[in-house]
Amino acid sequence: DRAMSPRLREQLRDALVIDARQLYETDGLLDVSDLLDVAGISGFSELRDPPHTPVTQPGLLGEDGAEADVFAATREADILVHHPYDSFTTSVNRFVKQAVDDPDVLAIKQTVYRTSADSPLVPSLIEAAERGKQAVCVVELKARFDEQANIRWAKKLEEAGVHVVYGLPSLKSHAKCVLIVRREGDGVRHYAHIGTGNYNPKTARLYTDLGLFTADPQIGADLGEMFNYLTGYSRPRGYRKVLLAPFNLKEGILREIERTIEAHSPDRPARIRMKMNALLDVPSIRALYRASQAGVRVDLNVRGICALRPGVRGVSDNIEVVSVVGRFLEHSRIFSFERPGETERVYIGSPDLMPRNLYNRVELVTPVEDHKIRAELLDVLDRCLADNTNAWVLGSDGGWVRRRPDGKPRNAQRELIELHETRAAESAR
């Protein structure tokens, strides 16, 4: 900015190690969104990542390689999708589209926090209502920067006969969930998708997010209770398996940390691993400090702001904090508690450990009970923590230092691209 003080200008020059010839003055702040146009200029292939095309999760393919019945596949076993490595179009979009087309589906219920203008999910809800199905959409009007878009979608949904709920007066609805109610035999079955990211096909190609497809009856019942609460049909009740903020989520996470502390011993060590966008909640940080002081190994992958200080003698000696900043924006949330003699407890969901998420929003976390999916999530954590190409390590002074390869370079995102492409190729044989 031309109005910037000479002193601040010199500080920036020194910090960025540039000379005066590389400075350009503007009247007003630079609109960095213009850099997207620069990125779109043709050429410069040596500076670009190789093209990436998401693959279809093998669990959603039949033996002949054709698209499988999503409901039948989910009845057989829970299915994990990891975007952008797995396609959003052939998983989440198809899940909702199949529900719309299925005459046995009675209801489709979905939360919308952010979505794109061309998302097929909202039109699918409109089509469901037009076909006589119960269609419910919880639209959060207080989603920052998306208020106008969400109001437009809400009006279209209401005009089509969708039961639109505008969240709760005192809470933002940030949970990511689709619930399908389907008539089967003499009763009904619930099918659910629970995610860590928004139902936005565009960001699903740029952000790393997780989604779990499940037909677990207890999780389905919990989600039914959640939608009843959000739509005003009932008060919040006890939940069988899921953790829901602001009701039992904070207590559930703290309880898992305390149980891990109690289970730890030098001969039989325990471990806590977490992945999130931000860590600011004081009770959660104090609990992790207690775990470290008890000897529990704590590995944290925190992409953004982190108020915890690792490596402080006597306080957080056993805590390491890593941030992976790569080709894709790391957005998934994973919480893992590994105790000796027990099956590891692994959760995924929508919240970070921040006051606004735990106390002022409706946030949803689900346990992952399929052992293969748990192993896959732990592998994701391992790869992110081992990354030495795009990883930054938080020091006890609050400063971030880029991790440099000491031996074989590790790039978690590139490894996951290759892993998913290999898995898809093998399933096609």
C-alpha positions, 0 to 999 in steps of 0.5 A, a space after each residue: 500500500 502506497 500509504 504504508 510507513 517506511 519503517 513497516 516497509 523496511 521490516 517487510 523487505 527484510 523479512 521477505 529478503 527482497 530489494 526495492 526493485 521488487 516492490 510495487 506500490 498500489 493505492 489500497 490493499 492488494 486483492 490477492 484473489 487476482 492471483 487466481 488469474 495468474 495461476 490460470 495463465 497457460 504454460 509454466 508446466 514445470 511449476 505446476 502439480 501434475 493433473 489429478 483426477 479423483 477416483 471412485 471408492 472401490 467399495 462403491 463399485 460392483 465386480 464388473 467395475 460398474 457403479 454399485 447400489 450404494 445402499 446395498 454396499 453400505 448394508 454390507 459394510 461401512 464405507 470411508 471416502 477421502 476427498 479429493 482422492 476419492 470422487 465426491 461425484 461418484 460417492 456423496 452425489 450418487 448417494 443422494 441421487 439414488 435416494 431421490 430415484 428410489 421409490 422405497 426411500 421415504 425421507 431425505 434429511 440434510 444439513 447445508 452450511 456451505 455449498 456451491 452455486 452448481 451443486 447437484 445436492 440441493 436440486 436433488 432435495 427439490 426433486 425429492 420433494 416434488 416426488 412426494 418424499 419427505 425432504 428436510 434441509 437445515 440451512 445455516 443462514 449465519 455461515 460467514 460469507 455464504 449468507 446470501 447464497 444460502 438465503 437464495 437456496 433456502 427460498 428455492 427449497 421452500 418453494 418446492 415444498 422442502 421443509 427448510 429449517 434455518 438453524 437455531 437462534 443461539 447456535 450455528 449448525 455446522 454438522 455435516 450429515 445426510 440421513 436417508 430413511 428407506 422402507 425395507 421389509 416390515 420396517 425402515 432402515 437408516 442410511 447416513 453420510 457423516 462428513 468433516 467438510 461441506 457438501 460443496 463439489 468445488 471445495 471437495 476437489 481442493 480440500 482434504 475431507 472424510 466421509 463415512 457411509 453407514 447403516 448402523 442402526 444406533 447411529 441412524 437413530 442418533 441422527 434421527 434425534 439430531 434432526 428432530 432437535 434441529 427441526 423443533 420436534 423434540 428436545 435434545 436427548 441422550 445419544 447412543 454413539 455419536 458426539 454432538 456439540 454443545 451437548 456431549 462432544 466436549 465431555 466425550 473427548 475429555 473422557 477419552 483423554 482421561 481414560 487414555 491417561 489412566 490406561 498408560 504405563 511405561 511398560 504398556 504405553 498409550 497414545 493420542 493422535 488428533 488432526 484438526 484445523 485449529 486447537 484453542 479450547 483451554 480445557 482440551 489443551 489442559 487435558 492434553 498437557 496432563 496426558 503428556 505429563 503422565 507419559 502419554 505420547 501425543 501427536 497433533 496435526 493442526 493446520 492452522 492456529 494452535 494455542 498449545 505449546 509442545 516441548 515445554 519441559 515438565 508440561 508438554 515434553 511428549 507432545 509434537 505438533 505438525 502442520 501440513 500445508 500442501 497442494 490441498 487444504 487439510 480440512 479433515 478432523 480425526 481423533 484417535 485414542 490408543 490404549 493398551 489391551 483395547 481396540 483403538 477408539 477413532 472418531 471423525 467429524 466436523 469440529 475443531 477443538 475451539 470454543 466456538 465449535 464446542 459451545 456455540 455450534 451444533 457439531 457432529 462426531 461419529 465413532 468409526 467401528 470398522 477395523 479396516 476403516 480405523 486402520 486407514 485413518 491411522 495410516 492417514 495420521 501416520 503419513 501426515 506426521 511423517 511428512 517432511 516436504 510440506 510439514 511445519 513443526 511447532 516449537 515451544 516458543 510458538 514459532 513454526 519451523 519447516 521440516 526438511 527431508 533427512 533421508 527419504 522425502 515424504 509427501 503425505 498428499 502425494 502418497 495418498 494420491 498414489 495410494 488411491 490411484 493404485 487401489 482403484 486400478 487394482 479393483 478394476 482388474 
